[in-house]
């Protein structure tokens, strides 16, 4: 699953984020090296189903990815202020991705599927993941 178009889309549209990266950047972020607020795009799953066809092999592919958001507040370690900082970041990510098609020729628009808390660190740093998916069409060479 190629997530570079998604990362590029976020870099161009999500103005409130100090860092945007992929799964490889997440380790540094978890160690507290990356500034907040930041976002990390990670693959979650993909699946496919065959379509009836004549000649070439056709299938629908579903790709699911997550956008992990890291926000922090020095005003309290319980996360109340971090939750308040999370809301505008989630709005920006959703506005950038929902309804956008990573591949205009063979894909359908991205849709948000769910979101959930990943962790709340004792220093007030909150980690949240919104999950998205899109469907695309694949045809083998005849």
ZAFI-859586 format. One line per 10 residues: number of its first residue (from 1); for each residue x, y negated, z negated of N, C-alpha, C, CB. Coordinates in nm, 2 decimals. Atoms other than C-alpha are relative to their C-alpha. Glycine has a CB too. Layout:
BEGIN
NUM) X Y Z X Y Z X Y Z X Y Z  ... $
//
This chain:
BEGIN
1) 0.09 0.12 0.00 0.00 0.00 0.00 0.09 -0.12 0.00 -0.10 0.00 -0.12  -0.08 0.12 -0.01 0.15 -0.33 0.11 -0.07 -0.11 -0.07 0.02 -0.04 0.15  0.06 0.10 0.09 0.08 -0.59 -0.16 0.06 -0.14 0.03 0.01 0.03 -0.14  -0.07 0.13 -0.03 0.30 -0.87 -0.01 -0.10 -0.10 0.05 0.10 0.02 0.11  0.10 0.10 -0.04 0.00 -1.04 0.17 -0.08 -0.05 -0.12 -0.10 0.06 0.10  0.07 0.04 0.11 -0.18 -1.05 -0.16 0.08 -0.10 -0.09 -0.05 0.12 -0.09  -0.09 0.09 0.07 0.12 -1.20 -0.34 0.01 -0.13 0.07 0.14 0.07 -0.02  -0.01 0.13 -0.07 0.16 -1.46 -0.07 -0.12 -0.08 -0.01 0.03 0.04 0.15  0.13 0.08 0.01 -0.21 -1.55 -0.08 -0.01 -0.07 -0.14 -0.12 0.10 0.01  0.00 0.06 0.13 -0.18 -1.61 -0.46 0.10 -0.11 -0.01 0.03 0.11 -0.11 $
11) -0.10 0.11 0.01 0.14 -1.82 -0.42 -0.05 -0.12 0.07 0.13 0.05 0.07  0.06 0.12 -0.07 -0.05 -2.04 -0.17 -0.12 -0.06 -0.06 -0.02 0.04 0.14  0.13 0.04 0.05 -0.37 -2.07 -0.36 -0.01 -0.03 -0.15 -0.11 0.09 0.04  0.02 0.00 0.15 -0.32 -2.03 -0.74 0.11 -0.10 -0.05 0.02 0.14 -0.06  -0.09 0.11 0.04 -0.16 -2.37 -0.84 0.04 0.00 -0.15 -0.06 -0.13 0.04  -0.03 0.01 0.15 -0.17 -2.32 -1.22 0.10 0.10 -0.05 -0.13 0.01 -0.07  -0.09 -0.11 0.05 0.07 -2.02 -1.23 0.14 -0.05 0.02 -0.03 0.13 0.08  -0.15 0.03 -0.01 0.44 -2.07 -1.30 0.08 0.10 0.07 0.05 -0.03 -0.14  -0.07 -0.11 -0.07 0.54 -1.73 -1.16 -0.10 0.10 0.05 0.10 0.07 -0.10  0.08 -0.10 -0.07 0.38 -1.48 -0.92 0.09 0.10 0.06 -0.10 -0.07 0.10 $
21) -0.08 -0.10 -0.05 0.53 -1.15 -0.85 -0.07 0.13 0.01 0.12 0.02 -0.09  0.05 -0.13 -0.01 0.49 -0.78 -0.80 0.03 0.09 -0.12 0.05 0.06 0.13  -0.02 -0.09 0.11 0.53 -0.47 -1.01 0.14 0.00 -0.05 -0.04 0.14 0.05  -0.14 0.00 0.04 0.91 -0.50 -1.01 0.03 -0.11 -0.09 0.09 -0.01 0.13  -0.02 0.12 0.08 0.88 -0.84 -1.18 -0.07 0.02 -0.14 -0.05 -0.12 0.07  0.08 -0.01 0.12 0.65 -0.71 -1.45 0.09 0.04 -0.12 -0.11 0.11 0.02  -0.09 -0.04 0.11 0.93 -0.55 -1.67 0.06 -0.13 -0.06 0.10 0.09 0.05  -0.06 0.12 0.06 1.10 -0.89 -1.71 -0.11 -0.08 -0.07 0.06 -0.09 0.11  0.10 0.08 0.06 0.77 -1.05 -1.79 -0.04 0.06 -0.14 -0.13 0.00 0.09  0.03 -0.07 0.12 0.69 -0.79 -2.06 0.11 -0.03 -0.11 -0.02 0.15 0.02 $
31) -0.11 0.03 0.09 1.03 -0.87 -2.22 0.00 -0.15 -0.04 0.13 0.03 0.06  0.01 0.14 0.03 0.93 -1.24 -2.23 0.09 -0.09 0.08 0.03 -0.02 -0.15  -0.09 0.08 -0.07 1.17 -1.36 -1.97 -0.07 -0.09 0.10 0.09 0.09 0.08  0.08 0.07 -0.10 0.91 -1.49 -1.72 -0.09 -0.11 -0.07 -0.08 0.09 0.09  0.09 0.10 0.06 0.73 -1.82 -1.80 -0.15 0.03 0.02 0.03 -0.14 0.06  0.14 -0.02 -0.01 0.36 -1.82 -1.86 -0.07 -0.14 0.03 -0.06 0.06 -0.13  0.07 -0.11 -0.05 0.11 -1.85 -1.72 0.06 0.06 0.13 -0.15 -0.04 0.03  -0.05 -0.07 -0.12 0.21 -1.59 -1.46 -0.09 0.11 0.04 0.14 0.05 -0.03  0.09 -0.11 -0.06 0.05 -1.32 -1.24 0.09 0.10 0.07 -0.10 -0.06 0.10  -0.08 -0.11 -0.06 0.18 -0.98 -1.12 -0.10 0.09 0.07 0.08 0.08 -0.11 $
41) 0.08 -0.08 -0.08 0.02 -0.78 -0.85 0.05 0.14 0.01 -0.02 -0.05 0.15  -0.05 -0.14 0.00 0.04 -0.40 -0.89 -0.10 0.09 0.07 0.01 0.04 -0.15  0.09 -0.10 -0.06 -0.10 -0.10 -0.70 -0.07 0.08 -0.11 0.08 0.09 0.10  0.07 -0.08 0.09 -0.36 0.10 -0.88 -0.03 0.14 0.06 -0.13 -0.07 -0.05  0.03 -0.13 -0.06 -0.49 0.36 -0.64 -0.04 -0.03 0.15 -0.12 0.07 -0.07  0.06 0.00 -0.14 -0.59 0.44 -0.28 -0.06 0.13 0.03 0.11 -0.04 0.11  0.07 -0.13 -0.04 -0.82 0.69 -0.13 -0.05 -0.02 0.14 -0.12 0.03 -0.10  0.05 0.01 -0.14 -0.96 0.77 0.22 -0.10 0.11 0.02 0.12 0.03 0.09  0.10 -0.10 -0.04 -1.24 0.95 0.38 -0.01 0.00 0.15 -0.14 -0.03 -0.06  0.00 -0.01 -0.14 -1.26 1.08 0.73 -0.14 -0.04 0.06 0.03 0.15 0.04 $
51) 0.12 0.04 -0.07 -1.51 0.95 0.98 -0.02 0.10 0.12 0.00 -0.15 0.05  0.02 -0.08 -0.11 -1.67 1.16 1.25 0.04 -0.08 0.13 -0.15 0.05 0.02  -0.05 0.07 -0.12 -1.51 1.07 1.59 0.02 0.11 0.11 0.13 -0.08 -0.03  -0.04 -0.09 -0.11 -1.43 1.21 1.92 0.14 -0.05 0.05 -0.10 -0.01 0.12  -0.14 0.04 -0.04 -1.06 1.21 2.02 0.09 -0.03 -0.12 -0.01 -0.12 0.09  -0.09 0.05 0.11 -0.86 1.00 1.77 -0.06 0.03 -0.14 0.03 -0.15 0.01  0.05 -0.02 0.13 -0.88 1.06 1.40 -0.02 -0.13 -0.07 0.11 0.08 -0.09  0.04 0.12 0.07 -1.06 0.79 1.21 -0.03 0.02 -0.15 -0.13 -0.06 0.07  0.03 -0.01 0.14 -1.09 0.72 0.84 -0.02 -0.14 -0.06 0.10 0.08 -0.08  0.01 0.12 0.08 -1.19 0.45 0.59 0.10 0.02 -0.11 -0.14 -0.02 -0.06 $
61) -0.09 0.00 0.11 -0.92 0.37 0.34 -0.04 -0.11 -0.10 0.15 -0.03 0.05  0.03 0.09 0.11 -0.99 0.21 0.00 0.13 -0.02 -0.08 -0.12 0.05 -0.09  -0.12 0.03 0.07 -0.71 0.03 -0.17 -0.04 -0.08 -0.13 0.10 -0.08 0.08  0.03 0.07 0.12 -0.73 -0.08 -0.53 0.13 -0.05 -0.06 -0.08 0.09 -0.10  -0.11 0.06 0.06 -0.49 -0.32 -0.69 -0.04 -0.09 -0.12 0.08 -0.09 0.10  0.03 0.09 0.11 -0.46 -0.52 -1.01 0.08 -0.12 0.00 0.03 0.08 -0.13  -0.07 0.12 0.02 -0.36 -0.87 -1.09 0.01 -0.02 -0.15 -0.07 -0.13 0.07  -0.02 0.02 0.15 -0.21 -0.89 -1.44 0.04 -0.14 -0.02 0.12 0.10 -0.05  -0.02 0.14 0.04 -0.22 -1.23 -1.59 0.06 -0.01 -0.14 -0.13 -0.09 0.01  -0.06 0.02 0.13 0.00 -1.34 -1.88 -0.02 -0.15 -0.03 0.15 0.04 0.00 $
71) 0.02 0.14 0.05 -0.10 -1.65 -2.07 0.04 0.00 -0.15 -0.15 -0.05 0.01  -0.04 0.01 0.14 0.02 -1.77 -2.41 -0.04 -0.14 -0.06 0.15 0.01 -0.01  0.03 0.12 0.07 -0.06 -2.03 -2.67 0.08 0.00 -0.13 -0.15 -0.01 -0.03  -0.08 0.01 0.12 0.17 -2.14 -2.95 -0.09 -0.05 -0.12 0.11 -0.10 0.02  0.09 0.05 0.10 -0.14 -2.26 -3.14 -0.05 0.11 -0.09 -0.11 -0.07 0.06  0.05 -0.11 0.08 -0.21 -1.92 -3.29 0.03 0.14 0.05 -0.15 -0.01 -0.03  -0.04 -0.13 -0.04 -0.10 -1.56 -3.28 -0.12 0.09 0.02 0.09 0.06 -0.10  0.12 -0.08 -0.02 -0.46 -1.43 -3.27 -0.06 0.00 0.14 -0.11 -0.03 -0.10  0.03 0.00 -0.14 -0.51 -1.53 -2.91 -0.12 -0.08 0.04 -0.03 0.13 0.04  0.12 0.08 -0.04 -0.81 -1.77 -2.93 0.04 -0.10 0.11 -0.05 -0.07 -0.12 $
81) -0.03 0.11 -0.10 -0.63 -2.05 -2.74 0.05 0.07 0.13 0.11 -0.09 -0.06  -0.05 -0.07 -0.12 -0.47 -1.79 -2.50 -0.13 0.04 0.08 0.08 0.12 -0.04  0.13 -0.03 -0.08 -0.83 -1.68 -2.41 -0.05 -0.12 0.07 -0.10 0.06 -0.10  0.04 0.12 -0.07 -0.91 -2.03 -2.33 0.08 -0.04 0.12 0.00 -0.12 -0.10  -0.09 0.02 -0.12 -0.61 -2.06 -2.10 -0.02 0.10 0.11 0.15 0.00 -0.05  0.02 -0.11 -0.10 -0.70 -1.73 -1.93 -0.11 -0.04 0.09 -0.03 0.13 -0.08  0.11 0.02 -0.08 -1.03 -1.85 -1.80 0.03 -0.08 0.13 -0.11 -0.09 -0.08  -0.03 0.07 -0.13 -0.90 -2.11 -1.54 0.09 0.09 0.09 0.06 -0.13 -0.02  -0.09 -0.09 -0.08 -0.63 -1.86 -1.43 -0.08 0.11 0.07 0.11 0.06 -0.09  0.08 -0.10 -0.06 -0.88 -1.59 -1.37 -0.09 -0.06 0.12 -0.09 0.07 -0.10 $
91) 0.08 0.06 -0.10 -1.10 -1.83 -1.17 0.08 -0.03 0.13 -0.06 -0.14 -0.05  -0.09 0.03 -0.11 -0.81 -1.93 -0.95 0.03 0.13 0.08 0.13 -0.07 -0.04  -0.04 -0.13 -0.06 -0.71 -1.57 -0.88 -0.13 0.05 0.08 0.04 0.11 -0.10  0.12 -0.05 -0.07 -1.07 -1.47 -0.80 -0.04 -0.08 0.12 -0.12 0.00 -0.10  0.03 0.09 -0.11 -1.13 -1.77 -0.58 0.10 0.03 0.12 0.01 -0.15 -0.04  -0.10 -0.03 -0.11 -0.81 -1.68 -0.38 -0.02 0.13 0.07 0.14 -0.01 -0.06  0.01 -0.13 -0.06 -0.89 -1.32 -0.33 -0.14 0.05 0.03 0.06 0.10 -0.10  0.13 -0.05 -0.03 -1.26 -1.24 -0.34 -0.05 -0.06 0.13 -0.10 -0.03 -0.12  0.05 0.04 -0.13 -1.40 -1.25 0.01 0.10 -0.02 0.10 -0.08 -0.13 -0.02  -0.11 0.01 -0.10 -1.06 -1.27 0.18 0.04 0.14 0.05 0.12 -0.07 -0.07 $
101) -0.04 -0.13 -0.06 -0.96 -0.99 0.41 0.15 -0.01 0.03 -0.08 0.02 0.14  -0.14 0.00 -0.02 -0.59 -0.91 0.40 0.04 0.04 0.15 0.07 0.11 -0.09  -0.03 -0.03 -0.14 -0.61 -0.76 0.75 -0.13 -0.03 0.08 0.04 0.15 0.02  0.12 0.04 -0.07 -0.86 -0.94 0.97 -0.05 0.09 0.11 0.02 -0.14 0.06  0.03 -0.09 -0.11 -0.85 -0.68 1.24 -0.07 0.13 -0.04 0.12 0.03 0.08  0.05 -0.14 0.04 -0.92 -0.36 1.05 -0.06 0.00 -0.14 0.11 0.10 0.01  0.04 -0.01 0.13 -1.02 -0.46 0.70 -0.12 -0.09 -0.04 0.11 -0.05 -0.09  0.11 0.07 0.05 -1.32 -0.58 0.50 0.05 -0.09 -0.12 -0.11 0.09 -0.05  -0.05 0.09 0.11 -1.30 -0.86 0.23 0.03 0.07 -0.13 -0.10 -0.11 -0.02  -0.03 -0.05 0.14 -1.15 -0.80 -0.11 -0.12 -0.03 -0.09 0.13 -0.07 -0.05 $
111) 0.11 0.03 0.11 -1.40 -0.77 -0.40 0.06 0.04 -0.13 -0.12 0.09 0.03  -0.04 -0.03 0.14 -1.34 -0.78 -0.77 -0.09 0.12 -0.05 -0.02 -0.13 -0.09  0.07 -0.11 0.05 -1.43 -0.46 -0.95 -0.02 0.00 -0.15 0.06 0.13 0.04  0.00 0.00 0.15 -1.35 -0.51 -1.32 0.11 -0.08 -0.05 0.00 0.14 -0.06  -0.11 0.07 0.07 -1.13 -0.69 -1.57 0.00 0.05 -0.14 -0.01 -0.15 0.01  -0.01 -0.04 0.14 -1.00 -0.59 -1.91 0.13 -0.04 -0.06 -0.01 0.15 0.00  -0.11 0.04 0.08 -0.76 -0.68 -2.18 0.10 0.11 0.00 -0.04 -0.04 -0.15  -0.11 -0.10 0.00 -0.42 -0.50 -2.16 0.06 0.00 -0.14 0.10 -0.03 0.11  -0.06 0.01 0.13 -0.26 -0.63 -2.48 0.00 -0.14 -0.05 0.14 0.06 0.00  -0.01 0.13 0.07 -0.23 -0.92 -2.72 0.12 0.01 -0.09 -0.13 -0.05 -0.08 $
121) -0.12 0.00 0.08 0.12 -0.98 -2.85 -0.01 -0.09 -0.12 0.12 -0.04 0.08  0.00 0.08 0.13 0.19 -1.12 -3.20 0.04 -0.14 0.02 0.09 0.07 -0.10  -0.04 0.14 -0.03 0.34 -1.43 -3.04 -0.11 -0.08 0.07 0.13 0.00 0.07  0.10 0.07 -0.07 0.01 -1.53 -2.89 -0.01 0.02 0.15 0.01 -0.15 -0.03  0.01 -0.03 -0.14 0.08 -1.39 -2.55 -0.10 0.10 0.03 0.14 0.04 0.05  0.11 -0.09 -0.03 -0.22 -1.23 -2.39 0.02 0.05 0.14 -0.14 -0.08 -0.01  -0.02 -0.07 -0.13 -0.21 -0.98 -2.10 -0.14 0.05 0.04 0.10 0.12 -0.01  0.13 -0.03 -0.05 -0.52 -0.94 -1.89 0.01 0.06 0.15 -0.10 -0.12 0.00  -0.01 -0.04 -0.14 -0.58 -0.74 -1.57 -0.14 0.00 0.06 0.05 0.14 0.01  0.12 -0.01 -0.08 -0.85 -0.80 -1.31 0.03 0.09 0.12 -0.04 -0.15 0.06 $
131) -0.02 -0.10 -0.10 -0.89 -0.52 -1.06 -0.08 -0.04 0.12 -0.04 0.14 -0.05  0.06 0.04 -0.13 -0.98 -0.57 -0.69 0.02 0.12 0.09 0.06 -0.12 0.06  -0.02 -0.10 -0.11 -1.03 -0.34 -0.39 -0.05 -0.06 0.13 -0.08 0.13 -0.04  0.05 0.03 -0.13 -1.08 -0.36 -0.02 0.00 0.13 0.08 0.09 -0.11 0.07  0.01 -0.12 -0.08 -1.17 -0.12 0.25 0.05 -0.04 0.14 -0.15 0.05 0.01  -0.05 0.02 -0.13 -0.99 -0.09 0.58 -0.02 0.12 0.09 0.15 -0.04 0.00  0.02 -0.10 -0.09 -1.01 0.12 0.89 0.13 0.05 0.06 -0.10 -0.05 0.12  -0.12 -0.06 -0.06 -0.75 0.36 1.02 -0.03 0.09 0.11 0.08 0.08 -0.11  0.02 -0.09 -0.12 -0.73 0.53 1.36 0.14 0.05 0.04 -0.07 -0.08 0.12  -0.13 -0.06 -0.04 -0.45 0.77 1.45 0.01 -0.02 0.15 0.01 0.15 -0.03 $
141) -0.03 0.00 -0.14 -0.29 0.76 1.79 -0.05 0.12 0.06 0.15 -0.02 0.03  0.05 -0.12 -0.06 -0.47 0.99 2.03 0.10 0.10 0.06 -0.10 -0.03 0.11 $
//
